[in-house]
């Protein structure tokens, strides 16, 4: 099946965070590809990837990078596909530098930026699913079921804690 989501990392050290995105995409049965392309160390590869993405059937790109995290912005500058940026939590600033580099884009070149780290990576996968669900009713239903599951888990947790509190 042709990939519809592209997961791009600045280096393989970003995999520990970005595998969360991949797990979400797999959960929602979204065909995806995973590549390493650096905005700074392999700019031509990065630009080529973005320019060719739509022609290969991709519909959304998810970029994870730490430090001077320009990957999502570079991808967004070379494609009209939606780009979701995941700031990676890495030393010395625990991802704050990556967050600012990812979120602070000039007008006309948007990057949808999620939270720093693994929670952000999971949300990037969910946001990609929501974008793709605009033209995929079956995916919309999988998202609805996922949300219902989250709500049921909250209810179950609340009941468990209420029972514990009554016993205290």
C-alpha positions as CSV (number, residue, x, y, z in Angstrom):
1,X,0.0,0.0,0.0
2,X,1.3,3.5,-0.9
3,X,2.4,5.5,2.1
4,X,0.2,8.6,2.9
5,X,2.2,9.8,5.9
6,X,5.9,10.6,5.9
7,X,7.8,10.6,9.2
8,X,11.0,12.4,8.9
9,X,13.8,12.7,11.6
10,X,16.8,14.9,11.7
11,X,18.9,11.9,12.9
12,X,18.5,8.4,14.2
13,X,18.8,9.6,17.8
14,X,15.3,11.1,17.3
15,X,13.8,7.6,16.8
16,X,13.2,7.0,20.5
17,X,10.6,9.9,20.3
18,X,9.4,9.5,16.8
19,X,8.6,5.8,17.1
20,X,5.6,7.1,19.2
21,X,4.3,8.7,16.0
22,X,4.8,5.5,14.0
23,X,3.0,3.5,16.6
24,X,0.0,5.8,16.4
25,X,0.0,5.7,12.6
26,X,0.1,1.9,12.7
27,X,-2.7,1.8,15.3
28,X,-4.9,3.8,12.9
29,X,-3.8,1.6,9.9
30,X,-2.2,4.6,8.1
31,X,0.4,3.6,5.6
32,X,3.6,5.4,6.3
33,X,7.3,5.8,5.5
34,X,10.1,6.7,7.8
35,X,13.3,8.5,6.7
36,X,16.2,10.4,8.1
37,X,16.9,13.8,6.4
38,X,18.7,16.6,8.1
39,X,18.0,20.3,7.4
40,X,21.6,21.1,8.1
41,X,23.7,18.0,7.3
42,X,21.7,16.9,4.2
43,X,19.7,19.9,2.9
44,X,19.5,18.7,-0.7
45,X,18.1,15.3,0.5
46,X,15.6,17.2,2.7
47,X,14.4,19.5,-0.1
48,X,14.2,16.7,-2.6
49,X,12.1,14.6,-0.1
50,X,9.7,17.4,0.4
51,X,9.4,18.3,-3.3
52,X,8.7,14.7,-4.3
53,X,6.5,13.7,-1.4
54,X,3.1,14.6,-3.0
55,X,4.0,12.9,-6.2
56,X,4.7,9.7,-4.3
57,X,1.2,9.8,-2.7
58,X,2.1,11.3,0.6
59,X,-0.6,13.6,2.1
60,X,1.0,14.8,5.3
61,X,4.5,15.1,6.7
62,X,5.6,14.7,10.3
63,X,9.0,16.1,11.2
64,X,10.9,15.5,14.4
65,X,14.1,17.4,15.3
66,X,15.9,18.7,18.3
67,X,18.2,21.6,19.0
68,X,18.2,24.1,16.1
69,X,15.1,22.2,14.8
70,X,14.7,23.6,11.3
71,X,13.6,20.4,9.7
72,X,9.9,21.0,9.7
73,X,10.3,24.5,8.4
74,X,12.6,23.4,5.6
75,X,10.1,20.7,4.6
76,X,7.2,23.1,4.7
77,X,9.1,25.6,2.5
78,X,9.4,23.0,-0.3
79,X,5.9,21.5,-0.3
80,X,2.2,22.5,0.0
81,X,1.5,19.3,2.0
82,X,0.6,19.9,5.7
83,X,3.7,19.6,7.9
84,X,3.5,18.7,11.6
85,X,6.6,19.6,13.7
86,X,7.6,17.5,16.7
87,X,10.2,19.3,18.9
88,X,12.5,16.6,20.3
89,X,13.5,17.0,24.0
90,X,17.3,16.9,23.9
91,X,20.0,18.5,26.0
92,X,21.0,21.2,27.0
93,X,17.6,22.9,26.9
94,X,15.3,19.8,27.1
95,X,13.5,20.7,23.8
96,X,12.7,24.4,24.5
97,X,15.1,25.4,21.7
98,X,13.5,22.9,19.4
99,X,10.0,24.1,20.3
100,X,10.9,27.7,19.5
101,X,12.7,26.8,16.2
102,X,9.7,24.7,15.1
103,X,6.8,27.0,16.1
104,X,8.3,30.3,15.1
105,X,7.6,30.2,11.3
106,X,7.3,33.2,9.0
107,X,3.9,34.1,7.5
108,X,3.0,32.0,4.5
109,X,5.0,28.9,5.5
110,X,3.0,27.2,8.3
111,X,4.1,24.3,10.5
112,X,1.6,22.8,12.9
113,X,3.6,22.3,16.0
114,X,2.8,19.8,18.8
115,X,4.2,19.5,22.3
116,X,7.8,18.6,23.1
117,X,8.8,14.9,23.2
118,X,6.8,11.7,23.3
119,X,3.4,13.2,24.0
120,X,3.9,15.6,21.1
121,X,5.0,12.7,18.9
122,X,1.8,10.8,19.7
123,X,-0.3,13.9,19.1
124,X,1.4,14.4,15.8
125,X,0.3,10.9,14.7
126,X,-3.3,11.7,15.9
127,X,-3.3,15.1,14.1
128,X,-2.1,13.4,10.9
129,X,-4.9,10.9,11.3
130,X,-7.4,13.7,11.7
131,X,-6.1,15.4,8.5
132,X,-6.2,12.2,6.5
133,X,-9.7,11.4,7.9
134,X,-11.1,14.4,6.1
135,X,-11.2,12.2,3.0
136,X,-11.5,8.7,4.6
137,X,-14.7,7.9,6.4
138,X,-13.3,4.6,7.7
139,X,-10.4,6.4,9.4
140,X,-13.0,8.9,10.8
141,X,-14.7,6.0,12.5
142,X,-11.4,4.6,13.9
143,X,-10.7,8.1,15.4
144,X,-14.2,8.2,16.9
145,X,-13.6,4.7,18.5
146,X,-10.3,5.8,19.8
147,X,-11.8,8.9,21.4
148,X,-14.6,6.8,23.0
149,X,-11.9,4.4,24.3
150,X,-10.1,7.4,25.9
151,X,-13.3,8.6,27.5
152,X,-14.0,5.1,28.9
153,X,-10.5,4.9,30.4
154,X,-11.1,8.2,32.2
155,X,-14.4,7.0,33.5
156,X,-12.9,3.7,34.7
157,X,-10.0,5.6,36.4
158,X,-12.4,8.0,38.1
159,X,-14.5,5.1,39.5
160,X,-11.4,3.3,40.8
161,X,-10.1,6.4,42.5
162,X,-13.5,7.2,44.0
163,X,-13.7,3.7,45.4
164,X,-10.2,4.1,46.9
165,X,-11.2,7.4,48.5
166,X,-14.3,5.9,50.1
167,X,-12.1,3.3,51.7
168,X,-9.6,5.8,53.1
